[in-house]
Amino acid sequence: MTIKFTEEHEWLNIEDGIATVGITAHAAEQLGDLVFVELPDVGATFEKNDDAATVESVKAASDVFCPLAGEITEVNQAITDNPELVNAEPMEGGWFFKLKLANPADADALMDEAAYKEFIA
């Protein structure tokens, strides 16, 4: 299991070539209370940095980018029914989708937790 971060404030928990993807606690805090989440379709394929999901908060709407190229294998329906889960548990129950990575080695270029903490400091 490897956890990586992007400059767009997504996190990836990578295991056996499948990345569970969500937004970081920092991003959730910046957005404020989420009121709506739109997820991608299972089976959809994305390139790195494509718009994959949308979140709306009381403050603003924002895109969630696909951190790496791959195919959506699962989405977290719980957050469409209860968007507050993203604010309450951004790295646990508030994940967005699972992505079968086209090239798992691409994750090596992303930040680890220490680098991400420095990035947001």
Buried (B, 14 or more C-beta within 10 A) or exposed (E): EEBBBBEBBBBBBBEEEBBBBBBBBBBBEBBEEBEEBEBBEEEBBBEBBBEBBBBBBEEEEBBBBBBBBBBBBBBBEBBBEBBEBBBEBBBEBBBBBBBBBBEBEBBEEBBEEEEBEEEEE
